[in-house]
Amino acid sequence: MYEILIEVDLGDGKPIDLGHGLDPSGAPENEYISSKRFIDEQYELLNNNFLEEIARKIRDRRDPLLQTVANLRAAMADTAAPG
């Protein structure tokens, strides 16, 4: 499993890494699972009321990254193709 690290600032100016998993094929972990894990790790500062907000922020950062990776793979396949 691979992991995307997203820096999260909880208001104290000290970013914390939120890990979001990707399997070897590039399929992302469910963002709600990543969000819940992060909330549980930061239990003194966060509660489950933040679940939707954190999941949305994961999607906002993950989806463009995965699209860029897909575009790069396609471009590499085009240049590797004979012809």
Secondary structure as the mmCIF struct_conf table of DSSP 4:
data_model
#
loop_
_struct_conf.conf_type_id
_struct_conf.id
_struct_conf.beg_label_comp_id
_struct_conf.beg_label_asym_id
_struct_conf.beg_label_seq_id
_struct_conf.end_label_comp_id
_struct_conf.end_label_asym_id
_struct_conf.end_label_seq_id
STRN STRN1 TYR A 2 VAL A 8
BEND BEND1 GLY A 11 GLY A 13
STRN STRN2 ILE A 16 LEU A 22
TURN_TY1_P TURN_TY1_P1 PRO A 24 SER A 25
HELX_LH_PP_P HELX_LH_PP_P1 ALA A 27 ALA A 27
STRN STRN3 PRO A 28 PRO A 28
HELX_LH_PP_P HELX_LH_PP_P2 GLU A 29 ASN A 30
HELX_RH_AL_P HELX_RH_AL_P1 GLU A 31 GLU A 41
TURN_TY1_P TURN_TY1_P2 GLN A 42 LEU A 45
HELX_RH_3T_P HELX_RH_3T_P1 ASN A 48 PHE A 50
HELX_RH_AL_P HELX_RH_AL_P2 LEU A 51 ALA A 80
BEND BEND2 ALA A 81 ALA A 81
#
